[in-house]
Amino acid sequence: MSRILMTAAAILLTATAALAQDKAKPATQKFLTEAIEGNFAEVQMGELAQKNGQSQGVKSFGQMLVSDHNSANQKAAEAAQSLGITPPAGPNAKQKADYDKISKFNGAAFDKMFAQHMVKDHRKDIKQYQKAAKNQDAAGQYAQNTLPTLQKHLETAQSLTREKTAR
């Protein structure tokens, strides 16, 4: 009799774990899709900073964004594919609109708007990555490994906003 109960309990635990994974999958898919879109957007913003920025700090930060987010995007796409998720091919509509808005500026006005946008954007990203990093899957591992880079980007963007207000 106890053997039957143990088997039933094992089946129930397995079914519960499978249901939990099915519930987590949409959140994982959403995170990786948004992460990849964000990486594409950051690369484009980095290229724009190198073109429209006035200060060397903004131009250098733009170069860092291009390099780091190209690398992160490759890792995010690998995580997505390992989980059977089709990665997006570019930024989302809001990110494109943000790019279009900021691309109209040059020089000091661009530097200020770009730095403020990067602070806001990286704060939001860090929260999402911290949440995803708790997952025990390829997306969680990607998030964990990427968090230090995002924190470095936030600190750099914050220092750029301080430079602009100190002038």
N, C-alpha and C positions, 0 to 999 in steps of 0.2 A: 504493500500500500504506500509506504513512504517513497518507494522508487517512482511510483506514478506521480506523486505530488512533486517530487524533485524534477521530474521530466516536465511536468506541466509548468512549474515555476521557471525552468530554463527556457521553455518555449515563450512564456509570457515576457520574460526579460529580453529575449532576442527580438520579439515583436515590438516591444516598447522602444528598444534602441533603434530599430529600423524606422519606426514612426518619427522619432526625434531627429534622425538624419534627414528624413524627407522634409520635415519642417525647417531644418537649418539650411537646406539647399537653396531655397529662394533668397534667403538673406545672404548666403555666400555668393550666389550668382549676382545679386544686386551690388554687393560690395566690389566684386572683381570687375564688373561692367563699369561701375563708377570710377574705380581706381584707374582702369585703362583709359577711359575718357579723360580723366583728370591728368594723367601723364601726357597724353597727346596735347591737351590744352597748355600744360606747363612748358612743354617743348616749344610750342608756338609763341607763348608769352616770352620765353627766354630769347628766342630769335628776335622778337620785336624789341625787347630791351636792348639788345646789342645794336639794333638799327636806330631806334628813336631815343635812346637814353642819352643824357648829357654827362652825368658823372661816371667816372671810371668804376665806382662801386656798383652802380646799376648795371653797367655793361658786363662787369665780371660776374655779377650775380646771374645775369641772363645766360652767360656761358655755362655756369654751374648748373642752372636749371636744365639746359639742353642736355648736357652730359648725364646728369644724375637721373633725369626722368626718362631719357631714352633707355638707359640701363634698367631702370625700374619697370618700364613698360615691357621689356623683353621678359623679365622674370614674372610679371603679372600675367602675361599672355601664356607663358608656360604653365603657370598654376591653373589658369582657366582651362586650358586644353586638357590638363591631367584630370580635371573634374568634369570634363565633357561639356564645358561652357564655350560657346563661340564668342571670341573677343570682338568688341566693336572696332571699327576702322578709323575712328576719329573722335574729336570732342563732341559733346552734346550741344543742343541749341543754345542753352544759357551761356555755356562757355564761349561759344562762337560770338554771341551778342556782347559778352564782356570784352572779348578781344577787339571786336569792331569799335566799341566805345573807347577803349584805351588807345587804340591805334591812331585815333584822330589827334593825339597829342604828341608833342616833341619837346625836347629840352627839359628844363626844370619842372614844367607842369607835368610832363610825362613821368619823370622820376618820382614825383610826389604821389601821383595817382597809382603808378605801378607798385611802389613800395607798400602803400596802404592796402591795395588789392591782395598783394602777396601775403601780408600779415593775416588778413581776414580769411583768405583761402586756406592757408596752411594751418591755422587754428582749427578750422572746420575739418580738414583732412586728418589731422592728428587725432581728433575725437573718434572719427570713423575707424581709423586704423587701430586705435587702442581697443575698441570694441571687437573688431575682427581678429585681433591678435590672440584673443582668448580661445578661438576655435582650434581644434586639434586636426587641422587638415592643411592642404597646400595653400589655401587662402590665408589661414592663420599664420602659417610660417612666413609667407610673403609679407604680410602686414608687420609681423614682429621684426623681420630683417630690414624693413624699409623705414620704420619709425625713427631711428637715429638720424637718418638723412633728412626726413621731414622736419625734425626738431632743429637741425642745423640750418635748414632753409628758413624756418620761422625766426630764429635768432638773427640771421643775416638780414632778413626783411625788416625786423624790428630795429636793427642798428641803422638801416637806411632811413627809416622814418625819423629816428632821433637826429640823424645828420641834417635832414631837411628842416626840422623844427629848430635846430640850433643855429641855423643861419639867419 
